[in-house]
Amino acid sequence: MSRKIVSMQIRITDDVRKRAKVVAKENGLTLSELVLSLLARTGDKELKNLVNKELKERPKPGRPWDK
C-alpha cells in the first residue's frame, strides 16, 4: 500500500532540538518517532490510533540491507 508522506515543521531553538535528539536516542527512537509518540499522549483516541498505525507501518531508519 502506498502512503502519501507529508512534512510538518515546528519552530524551536537549536538547544531544544539538540536536547530532543538526545532524549529520542536514549529511548531508541528517531526525533520524528519521539514527536509522534508525544502527540499520541494527548488523550484523543483517534489521534492515538493514527499515530500507532503510522509507527507500525513506518520503515525503520537506515539502509534496509544493514538490518
PyMOL commands that set and color helices and strands:
alter all, ss='L'
color gray80, all
select helices_A, chain A and resi 14-26+31-40+45-57+64-66
alter helices_A, ss='H'
color red, helices_A
deselect
rebuild
show_as cartoon
